[in-house]
Amino acid sequence: MTPTTITADPSRASDFRVITLVGAAHFVSHVYILALPPLFVFLRADFGVSYVELGWAIALFNVLTGTLQTPAGFLADRISARAVLVGGIVLGAASLLLAAYASSFALFVVAVGLLGLGNTVYHPADYALLSSRISAQRMSQAYSIHIFAGFTGTAVAPALMIALAQTIGWRAGLVAIAIMGFVVAAAIMLFGEVLAGRSSARASGSATDTRTDWRLFTSAPVLLNLIFFMLLAMVATGVGSYGIVALEVQWNTSLSLATTALTAYLGMSALAVLVGGMVSARTDRHDIVATAGLALSAITLIPIAFVDLGAAFLVAMLGISGFFNGFIQPSRDMLVRSVTPPGAFGKVFGFITTGFNIGGMIAPPMFGYMMDHGSPRGVLIGSAVCALIAIPTVLITVSQGAKKTPHQG
């Protein structure tokens, strides 16, 4: 039995329901991830704390997510991925309510920690559900829509939170998005019977299963994919977090133009996810799609580091780079799926997507050091190099294809 046949329902209506519900959960998760940073100015004033203290609160969120995401994957595989997903959404929504009514900064930090705990479930539970419930012919599209939903949450969260804070206050704003989470959780419970149960490939949890699980994490394809995800996170951090300041310092680019260029990068990334899903559905050579996209995304960043392109070409080049960055995302997930044994989707995706957290911890100080030492060009070159270094991880993973990762005992 192959991963593509595990409890997959070929019904278009069933696939549509799975994609819609899981996509809604992914959208909520990305809104929740970015709910607090836009509110820093309000939080600082209300609690009388420094930006450093607020930064430590966000660091706690990321440490808990990165540390506990893999255990959440084990839980999703062993019980019910739907139950784990609903539990995470409800915990996240409840933690935002706690943050909204926090009377002290200490209680607010506890709420942020709980939000990070709730955030651990999304990647493992989402991918466990998509990989086991979607029919094979629509798997690539399912992954692409899932990623697109997350990108959309990322795009709308900052503006949404600022608008809510300015109109009804930051506390009421957190209550509003908490309600959104409760609504999505209720929808999954009321209309998500197609998500119920667990994969038939996972009949029981034994000590042998657990030992095999940990051997799976040390297999070359899984570790290479972990590195792949880490490098992608470093590219995203370099361009997304430091791109604007790098352009301002390197070429004296105006804030408005640099912001427009970054918006083009992010917008084209989101659009390209859908295009990449259509392409990956028509090919089994996801390695070619991923390596070509990585190379083109990197190549289009390099001229920006060495030439003052002017407004039109700057926006165009960053837009093209963003397009290819988004284009590879569905193939990225299909590559992970291809090395995952039946019944292990939650734990493997939970472990591999921890690479996002690792990259998110390595990249900020690295690129920050470059900026502090007068090398804004290094930020752009470094982002391109990370994309190029990711190419061998894809090629070696595919070369290991004949040595499939160990199946569950």
C-alpha positions as CSV (number, residue, x, y, z in Angstrom):
1,M,0.0,0.0,0.0
2,T,1.3,3.4,-0.9
3,P,0.8,6.7,0.9
4,T,-1.4,7.9,-1.9
5,T,-4.0,5.2,-1.2
6,I,-4.3,5.5,2.5
7,T,-8.0,6.1,3.3
8,A,-8.1,8.5,0.3
9,D,-11.7,9.3,-0.8
10,P,-11.8,9.9,-4.6
11,S,-15.0,11.9,-4.2
12,R,-14.6,15.5,-5.4
13,A,-17.1,16.7,-2.8
14,S,-15.2,15.0,-0.1
15,D,-11.8,16.4,-1.3
16,F,-13.3,19.9,-1.5
17,R,-14.6,19.7,2.1
18,V,-11.2,18.4,3.4
19,I,-9.3,21.2,1.6
20,T,-11.7,23.9,2.7
21,L,-11.7,23.0,6.4
22,V,-7.9,22.3,6.6
23,G,-7.2,25.4,4.6
24,A,-9.4,27.5,7.0
25,A,-7.4,26.1,9.9
26,H,-4.1,27.0,8.2
27,F,-5.3,30.5,7.5
28,V,-6.2,31.0,11.2
29,S,-2.8,29.6,12.2
30,H,-0.9,32.3,10.2
31,V,-3.2,35.0,11.5
32,Y,-2.4,33.9,15.0
33,I,1.3,33.7,14.4
34,L,1.4,37.4,13.3
35,A,-1.4,38.6,15.6
36,L,0.9,40.1,18.3
37,P,3.9,41.8,16.6
38,P,1.8,44.5,14.9
39,L,0.4,45.4,18.4
40,F,3.8,46.0,20.0
41,V,3.4,49.8,20.2
42,F,0.0,49.3,22.1
43,L,1.3,46.5,24.3
44,R,4.4,48.5,25.3
45,A,2.3,51.4,26.3
46,D,-0.3,49.4,28.2
47,F,2.1,47.1,30.1
48,G,5.0,49.5,30.4
49,V,7.5,47.1,29.1
50,S,10.4,47.3,26.6
51,Y,10.5,46.0,23.1
52,V,13.2,43.5,24.3
53,E,10.7,42.1,26.8
54,L,8.1,41.8,24.1
55,G,10.7,40.1,21.9
56,W,11.3,37.5,24.6
57,A,7.6,36.8,24.7
58,I,7.6,36.1,21.0
59,A,10.8,34.0,21.4
60,L,8.9,31.9,24.0
61,F,6.2,31.3,21.4
62,N,8.7,30.1,18.8
63,V,10.7,27.9,21.2
64,L,7.6,26.1,22.4
65,T,6.4,25.6,18.8
66,G,9.7,24.3,17.6
67,T,10.3,22.0,20.6
68,L,6.8,20.5,20.7
69,Q,5.8,20.3,17.1
70,T,7.2,16.8,16.6
71,P,5.5,15.4,19.7
72,A,2.3,16.9,18.3
73,G,2.9,14.9,15.1
74,F,3.1,11.7,17.1
75,L,-0.2,12.6,18.8
76,A,-1.8,13.3,15.4
77,D,-0.8,9.9,14.1
78,R,-1.7,7.9,17.2
79,I,-5.1,9.3,17.9
80,S,-7.1,11.6,15.6
81,A,-5.5,14.4,13.6
82,R,-8.9,16.2,13.5
83,A,-9.1,16.1,17.3
84,V,-5.5,17.4,17.6
85,L,-6.2,20.1,15.1
86,V,-9.4,21.3,16.8
87,G,-7.6,21.2,20.2
88,G,-4.8,23.4,18.9
89,I,-7.2,25.9,17.4
90,V,-9.3,26.1,20.6
91,L,-6.2,26.4,22.7
92,G,-4.9,29.2,20.4
93,A,-8.2,31.1,20.5
94,A,-8.5,30.7,24.3
95,S,-4.9,31.9,24.8
96,L,-5.8,35.1,22.8
97,L,-8.8,35.6,25.1
98,L,-6.4,35.3,28.0
99,A,-4.0,37.8,26.4
100,A,-6.9,40.2,25.8
101,Y,-8.0,40.2,29.4
102,A,-4.5,39.9,30.9
103,S,-4.1,42.4,33.8
104,S,-0.3,42.0,34.0
105,F,2.5,41.4,31.6
106,A,3.4,38.1,33.3
107,L,-0.1,36.8,32.6
108,F,0.2,38.0,29.0
109,V,3.5,36.1,28.6
110,V,1.7,32.9,29.9
111,A,-0.9,33.5,27.2
112,V,1.7,33.9,24.5
113,G,3.3,30.6,25.6
114,L,-0.1,28.8,25.4
115,L,-0.5,30.4,21.9
116,G,2.8,28.8,20.9
117,L,1.7,25.5,22.3
118,G,-1.5,25.6,20.3
119,N,0.5,26.5,17.2
120,T,2.4,23.1,17.4
121,V,-0.5,21.2,15.9
122,Y,-1.1,22.8,12.6
123,H,1.6,21.4,10.3
124,P,1.5,17.8,11.6
125,A,-2.3,17.6,11.8
126,D,-2.9,19.5,8.5
127,Y,-0.5,17.4,6.5
128,A,-1.7,14.1,8.2
129,L,-5.3,15.0,7.1
130,L,-4.4,16.1,3.6
131,S,-2.1,13.2,2.9
132,S,-4.5,10.5,4.1
133,R,-7.9,12.0,3.0
134,I,-7.3,13.6,-0.4
135,S,-7.5,11.5,-3.5
136,A,-4.2,11.1,-5.4
137,Q,-5.2,13.1,-8.4
138,R,-5.9,16.2,-6.4
139,M,-3.0,15.9,-3.8
140,S,-0.8,18.6,-5.4
141,Q,-3.7,21.1,-5.7
142,A,-4.6,20.3,-2.1
143,Y,-1.1,21.2,-0.9
144,S,-1.0,24.3,-3.0
145,I,-4.3,25.6,-1.7
146,H,-3.2,24.8,1.9
147,I,0.0,26.8,1.4
148,F,-2.0,29.6,-0.3
149,A,-4.4,29.8,2.7
150,G,-1.4,30.2,5.0
151,F,0.2,32.9,2.8
152,T,-3.1,34.7,2.8
153,G,-3.2,34.7,6.6
154,T,0.3,36.1,6.7
155,A,-0.6,38.8,4.2
156,V,-3.8,40.0,6.0
157,A,-2.8,39.7,9.6
158,P,-0.6,42.8,10.1
159,A,-3.1,45.2,8.5
160,L,-6.0,43.4,10.2
161,M,-4.6,43.7,13.6
162,I,-3.6,47.4,13.2
163,A,-7.1,48.2,11.9
164,L,-8.7,46.4,14.8
165,A,-6.4,48.1,17.3
166,Q,-7.1,51.5,16.0
167,T,-10.9,51.1,15.8
168,I,-11.9,48.9,18.7
169,G,-8.7,48.6,20.7
170,W,-6.1,45.9,20.8
171,R,-7.8,43.9,23.5
172,A,-11.1,43.8,21.6
173,G,-9.1,43.0,18.5
174,L,-7.7,39.9,20.1
175,V,-11.1,38.9,21.2
176,A,-12.4,39.2,17.6
177,I,-9.7,37.0,16.1
178,A,-10.2,34.5,19.0
179,I,-13.8,34.2,17.9
180,M,-12.7,33.5,14.4
181,G,-10.7,30.5,15.7
182,F,-13.6,29.2,17.7
183,V,-15.8,29.4,14.6
184,V,-13.3,27.5,12.5
185,A,-13.0,24.8,15.2
186,A,-16.8,24.5,15.4
187,A,-17.0,24.1,11.6
188,I,-14.4,21.3,11.6
189,M,-16.4,19.5,14.3
190,L,-19.8,20.1,12.7
191,F,-18.9,19.5,9.0
192,G,-15.7,17.5,9.3
193,E,-16.9,14.0,9.6
194,V,-14.7,13.2,6.6
195,L,-11.7,14.1,8.8
196,A,-12.7,11.8,11.6
197,G,-10.8,8.8,12.8
198,R,-7.2,7.9,12.1
199,S,-5.3,6.3,9.2
200,S,-5.9,2.5,9.0
201,A,-2.1,2.2,8.4
202,R,-1.6,3.0,12.1
203,A,-3.4,0.2,13.9
204,S,-1.6,0.4,17.2
205,G,1.2,2.1,19.0
206,S,3.9,-0.2,20.3
207,A,7.4,0.1,21.6
208,T,8.6,-1.2,18.2
209,D,6.6,1.5,16.4
210,T,8.3,4.2,18.6
211,R,11.8,2.9,17.9
212,T,11.0,2.8,14.1
213,D,9.6,6.3,14.4
214,W,12.9,7.6,15.7
215,R,14.9,5.7,13.1
216,L,12.8,7.4,10.5
217,F,13.8,10.8,11.8
218,T,17.5,9.9,11.4
219,S,17.1,8.6,7.8
220,A,18.9,10.6,5.1
221,P,15.8,11.7,3.1
222,V,14.0,13.0,6.3
223,L,17.1,14.9,7.6
224,L,17.7,16.4,4.1
225,N,14.2,17.6,4.0
226,L,14.6,19.2,7.4
227,I,17.6,21.1,6.1
228,F,15.7,22.0,3.0
229,F,12.9,23.6,5.1
230,M,15.5,25.3,7.3
231,L,17.2,26.9,4.2
232,L,13.8,28.0,2.8
233,A,13.0,29.7,6.1
234,M,16.4,31.5,6.0
235,V,15.6,32.8,2.5
236,A,12.2,34.0,3.7
237,T,13.8,35.8,6.6
238,G,16.5,37.4,4.6
239,V,14.2,38.8,2.0
240,G,11.0,39.3,4.1
241,S,12.5,40.6,7.3
242,Y,15.7,42.4,6.1
243,G,15.1,43.1,2.5
244,I,13.6,46.6,3.0
245,V,16.4,47.8,5.3
246,A,19.1,46.2,3.0
247,L,17.7,48.1,0.0
248,E,17.5,51.3,1.9
249,V,21.2,51.1,3.1
250,Q,22.6,49.6,-0.1
251,W,21.0,51.8,-2.7
252,N,19.3,54.5,-0.7
253,T,15.9,53.1,-1.9
254,S,13.0,54.9,-0.4
255,L,10.9,53.2,2.2
256,S,7.8,53.3,-0.1
257,L,9.6,51.8,-3.0
258,A,11.3,49.1,-0.9
259,T,7.9,48.2,0.6
260,T,6.3,48.0,-2.8
261,A,9.1,45.7,-4.0
262,L,8.7,43.4,-1.0
263,T,4.9,43.4,-1.5
264,A,5.5,42.3,-5.1
265,Y,7.7,39.5,-3.8
266,L,5.1,38.3,-1.3
267,G,2.2,38.7,-3.6
268,M,3.8,36.9,-6.5
269,S,4.8,34.1,-4.0
270,A,1.2,33.6,-3.0
271,L,0.0,33.6,-6.7
272,A,2.7,31.2,-7.7
273,V,1.7,28.7,-5.1
274,L,-1.5,28.0,-7.1
275,V,0.4,27.8,-10.4
276,G,2.9,25.5,-8.8
277,G,0.1,23.2,-7.6
278,M,-1.2,22.9,-11.1
279,V,2.3,22.1,-12.5
280,S,3.1,19.6,-9.8
281,A,-0.2,17.8,-10.4
282,R,1.0,17.1,-14.0
283,T,4.5,15.7,-13.2
284,D,6.2,13.2,-10.9
285,R,9.5,15.1,-11.2
286,H,9.0,17.3,-8.3
287,D,12.8,17.5,-7.9
288,I,13.1,19.2,-11.3
289,V,10.4,21.7,-10.4
290,A,12.0,22.4,-7.0
291,T,15.6,22.8,-8.2
292,A,14.6,24.9,-11.2
293,G,12.5,27.2,-9.0
294,L,15.3,27.5,-6.4
295,A,17.9,28.4,-9.0
296,L,15.7,31.0,-10.7
297,S,14.6,32.5,-7.4
298,A,18.3,32.9,-6.4
299,I,19.5,34.1,-9.8
300,T,17.0,36.9,-9.8
301,L,18.1,38.1,-6.3
302,I,21.8,38.4,-7.2
303,P,21.6,41.4,-9.6
304,I,19.7,43.4,-7.0
305,A,22.7,43.0,-4.7
306,F,25.2,44.5,-7.3
307,V,23.2,47.0,-9.4
308,D,20.9,49.9,-8.6
309,L,18.1,48.7,-10.9
310,G,15.7,51.6,-10.6
311,A,12.1,51.4,-9.4
312,A,10.5,49.3,-12.3
313,F,13.3,46.7,-12.6
314,L,13.6,46.4,-8.8
315,V,9.9,45.6,-8.4
316,A,10.0,43.3,-11.4
317,M,13.1,41.3,-10.3
318,L,11.8,40.9,-6.7
319,G,8.4,39.9,-8.1
320,I,10.0,37.3,-10.3
321,S,12.1,36.0,-7.4
322,G,9.0,35.7,-5.3
323,F,7.1,33.9,-8.0
324,F,9.7,31.2,-8.3
325,N,9.9,31.0,-4.5
326,G,6.1,30.3,-4.3
327,F,6.2,28.1,-7.4
328,I,8.2,25.4,-5.7
329,Q,6.1,25.1,-2.5
330,P,3.6,22.4,-3.6
331,S,6.5,20.3,-5.0
332,R,8.3,20.8,-1.7
333,D,5.5,19.2,0.1
334,M,5.1,16.4,-2.5
335,L,8.8,15.6,-2.0
336,V,8.3,15.2,1.7
337,R,5.3,13.0,1.1
338,S,7.2,10.8,-1.3
339,V,9.6,9.8,1.5
340,T,7.0,9.4,4.2
341,P,5.7,5.9,5.1
342,P,2.0,5.2,5.5
343,G,0.6,6.3,8.8
344,A,3.6,8.6,9.6
345,F,2.5,11.9,7.9
346,G,1.8,13.8,11.1
347,K,5.1,13.0,12.8
348,V,7.3,13.4,9.7
349,F,5.7,16.7,8.6
350,G,5.9,17.8,12.2
351,F,9.6,17.0,12.4
352,I,10.5,18.4,9.0
353,T,8.6,21.6,9.4
354,T,10.6,22.2,12.6
355,G,13.2,23.3,10.0
356,F,11.2,26.5,9.7
357,N,11.7,27.2,13.4
358,I,15.4,26.4,13.2
359,G,15.9,28.6,10.2
360,G,13.9,31.3,11.9
361,M,16.4,31.2,14.8
362,I,19.6,31.1,12.8
363,A,18.8,33.7,10.1
364,P,17.9,36.8,12.1
365,P,21.2,37.1,14.0
366,M,23.1,36.1,10.9
367,F,21.5,38.8,8.7
368,G,21.4,41.2,11.6
369,Y,25.2,40.8,11.9
370,M,25.6,41.7,8.2
371,M,23.5,44.8,8.6
372,D,25.3,45.9,11.8
373,H,28.7,45.5,10.0
374,G,27.8,47.5,6.9
375,S,27.1,44.6,4.5
376,P,23.5,45.0,3.3
377,R,24.6,43.4,0.0
378,G,25.4,40.3,2.0
379,V,21.7,40.0,3.0
380,L,20.6,39.6,-0.6
381,I,23.6,37.4,-1.6
382,G,23.1,35.3,1.6
383,S,19.4,34.8,0.7
384,A,20.4,33.7,-2.8
385,V,23.1,31.4,-1.5
386,C,20.7,29.7,0.9
387,A,18.4,29.0,-2.0
388,L,21.2,27.5,-4.0
389,I,22.5,25.4,-1.1
390,A,19.0,23.9,-0.9
391,I,19.3,22.4,-4.4
392,P,21.6,19.6,-3.3
393,T,19.3,18.6,-0.5
394,V,16.6,18.0,-3.1
395,L,18.9,16.1,-5.5
396,I,20.3,13.9,-2.8
397,T,16.8,13.2,-1.4
398,V,15.6,12.0,-4.8
399,S,18.8,9.9,-5.3
400,Q,17.9,8.1,-2.1
401,G,14.5,7.2,-3.6
402,A,15.4,3.6,-4.1
403,K,16.3,3.3,-0.4
404,K,12.8,4.3,0.8
405,T,12.5,5.4,4.4
406,P,11.7,2.6,6.9
407,H,8.1,1.6,7.1
408,Q,6.3,1.2,10.4
409,G,6.8,-2.1,12.1
